[in-house]
């Protein structure tokens, strides 16, 4: 799920960057900077997804934060009208599914994350 979000951010960033360079945006510098920002933000969930695939415990935090942050635009899209509502549904579904999977006991155990009340013996 984190990989999907990362790829979507990078794809959106590349699109904005290309349109800023080749298209006719209102502000080419703003479109280019927005594209670079989205690409940079897309790298975070991609690194987290790679860490999750390799069962690295550090990757759970960035993945959870990414999914929580995805709920904000999902909520905005769900409150919109027309064709944006299905996009909001998909984004919300991906974010919530990712969160549920990341906090599940199976994932926690696989990543070697100890519970909040766990103590060393």
N, C-alpha and C positions, 0 to 999 in steps of 0.2 A: 504494500500500500504506500509506503514511504517513497519507493521508487517511482510509482505512478505519479505522485504529487510532484516529485522532483523533475521528472520528464515533462510534465505539463508546464511547470514554471519555466524550464529551460526553453521549451518550444515557444511559449508565449514571449519570452525574452528575445529569442532569435527573430521571431516575427516582427516585434516592435523595432528591433535594431535594423532589420532589413528595410522595413517601411520608413524608418527615420532617415536612412541613407538613400533609398531609391524612390520612395513615394513622395507624396506632397502633404506631410502632416502640418498642423497649425504651427508647431514649433519642432523643428528637426532636432535641436539639441535636447529638448525635453523627451522626445521619443527615443533618442539614442540612449540617454541616461536611464530612462525607464527600462529599456531593453537590457542594458548592462546590469541593472539592479535585479531584475527578474532572473537573469542567468546566474548571478551570484547567489541569490536566495534559493535557486533550484539545486545548487551544488550541495547545500546542507542536507536536505532529505536524501539525496543520492548517496552521500557519504554514510549517512545513518543506515540506509538500506543495505549498503555493502557490509557495514558492521554487523547488522542483524543477520545477514546471510552467513557471516563468519562466526556468529554467536559471541559477539563482543558485548559485554555488559554496558559499556559506556554509550553504546549506540541507542539504547532505549530512551534516554532522556531527550536527545534531539528529535527522535521520532515522535515521542509524545507531544513535545512542544509544537512540532510541525502540524500534527493532526489537530491539536487544539486551535492553532492559528487558522487552519482551514475552515473551522466552523464559523468564523466571522464573515468571510465572503459568502459562504453557503447560506447563512441566515439572510444576508442582504439579497442574494439571488432569489431565495424563497419568498421574500416580500415584494419582489418585482412583479412584472406582468408578462404575459406572453411566453416566448420561447426561453426566457431566462429561468423560469421555474423548474423545468426538467434538469437544467444544468445544476441548479441549486440542490435538487434532490440527489443527483449523482454525487456531487461533491460532499454533501452531508453524509451520504451512505458510505463513501470511501473513508471519510474522517472518523465516523463513529465505529465502523468496522475495524479500522486500524487501531483505534484506542482500545476497543474490547480485546483485540488480539494481543496487544502489548501488555495489558495488565492481567491477562489470564495466568493462572498458576502454572500452566504448562510452559508458557513463554518465559515467565519469571524463573522457573527452574532451569530451563534450557540455557538461559543467559547467565545463570549463576548469581542472580540478584537475590539477596537475602531480604526477608520481610522486615517491616518497620520494627517489630518487637524481637527480632532474632538477636541472640547474644552468643558470644563465643563461649564454649565450655572449657 
